[in-house]
Amino acid sequence: MNNKAERKMNRKLYLIAALVLTAVVTGGTYAHTYSTTSAAISVTAAEANIATIEEAVSQPPWEDILILVEDIENLLPDGVGTTTQLNPSPGTGEENWEDVDDPVDSPDDDTTRVQTEQITYQKDTYATANHTEGHGKITKVTVNFRAMRSDNTTSGQAKAVIRTHDTDYEGSVKDLTTSYADYSEEWTLNPSTSDNWTWNEVDTLEAGISLKREGASGDVRCTQVYAEVIYEYLPISGNVPMGNLFEVTPHADYSGDLSVKVYLANTGSLTKAYQSLNMELYLEGGEDPNYRLLTLNNGVVTFTLIDEGGISHTLSVTGGDYYLVSDNISAWEEGWTVIPELYCEATQR
């Protein structure tokens, strides 16, 4: 081969090498790939990436999926308890519990009540309804009651009562006024076991009241008693957190369409936490339709950017839903995660 032909061949090989140059960058929670291509772009553009892909600032707060939700279930009296010492009013043959089982938001005050004129404590305990909605961890149980003393009573006292494991536990003394008012006593732990309440203990507890008066005459009254169960749980389903994932910016000197792909890289770990995970992704300025659904099943979605060199485009999670394997994290397989690892790649289309 003569020298002229040899120099021509060297230049050709150098050009091909420049055109297939590729840079790969990883970092942070997400991996991102910056690629050049060997097809129909200028040598100037080939010396740099045809697009840059940066991790967006305001990422979806995936950890929010693990935030516990607090809720309340109220358990009203629904039967005779272990102890019945107070007097029913109006006393027309009803059981004592029927005089204090008013709905939480609408006590009937003196229409129905239990009462005593005794100067030593008299006590009622009432069976309560089983829970129907509560689940998860019980954080405390509170006995609420509504009581007063009559005008001609020098003073009157009341104490909340809770019965569990066949033992009565009384709250602190409440000094009553001559008008009905609400009082309560809470037990964060079961007073019998000194441990967290269980739902079986909640279903078998009795809530009650202990009353006494002082003075020559008058009475002490209670018109409402109920147990309030505070609990927290992990929602087993919900909407995925929203936020920005990547900023995709084609090179200013690049003219042509880009294919932008987003991969779900850690499906194995995610399936130990999720039964389903559906993320609606949106690419700002992408070819219509610019929404794609990325799931545990498909694992990858593709967008098209059309000839917009130098303009930055935000790729975001704008919606979707999830369903967890269980609302009990301890039941999940080892190695689980609720945080998707996403890999973004831009290539010439």
Steps between C-alpha positions, in 0.01 A plus 500: 500500500642843409541777761208701373256208531635415844444855630146498363417174677636630836277807480197277434571278805547806721162640393319172573659483846380850578146424389452197727640666815270427800500635856318324785435673834337358812429655840247568775181301536452482127733397219508703182671434166632763259557359150633616167431316176681396185226620269489820292618769738783747459848437636454802731194344665668163523770647719236546775187319618201546275295556820561550870274336757512643851317378808218746579498689828147430627490119489180314597498439879481121474553457877152651552357161403624372837340778709251357749148642512325563834131434547237459775228247568246567774346206686167569671344296782292211367438274799506443874848500650649335806394769751167685526466731806359826363132586463345525151289798398221520394495148644223360285645152479803576289849367573756750633711480181199614296498831691863585406531365143433833327668562163837671540389830345151519651477427873147540637615627842218472757262311270675174590776458758636298793541665839570458869431682827761297687799667667722202416592404145239299309611337176362369172696319228348431158575252226597687182456421133775312318715701259399488133742734323812530713819319397873536534665617821292634789670807648256563786154432638302782662183479710288811447203599715263793547393583856380767748384551857163642598474857631434400860803270522797653677740321265513196277778285361530254214762255374520318167522122532643246258478126554745264329625153585227477771633800693363856540738795457387849599615835370570820689230684697304761306322775694161558343310825445126567496493478119574200282859492379723246324782316677741228399780269613745333263703182525788489250585145607271232632515552879489125562787398268697829482525426129333631184129435476387216276180498299377199698547700822308790347214270405473358853549817706229668705474879534335660800459778752537539877303780672454645848357817656577704811255703704166448664298453183510489122638254248778445247408405141657352187325503165760357262788248508703355212846367416710672236768292327784688327692291249747544216547294188679487166255557212521198273422704189507858381627745241870508415698806613545758225808700406771557239744226398740631232587809297570397139685757288598424136834652390454844342685387183301182462219504244277199496259300709597332827368177648476532880460173687430452871574160653386357833822345628406335832175313438624203704518704821183693423288187458582407861309813610245557221235283343469771237674830424380724218683827433364747247804673349485827308772650277466874455505581130494138394323366194123471550391304695772599747371277784618143556412241765800331664412189701657198665386302199625706204824629660577764233330788316616705202441868413595698189646854505477672162788723382528734800872536559602705804157496664461324835206264553377375840405135537259455793275262690156663475273224625447131553413260777641212704386199701727355765564134572378550858431781746739324739860580403634212709321263260697630199788299360852603591652743251181694429491867403226748413740730309521438124846523341455663160754501215461757222665482157492738200601378153451618145170386355 
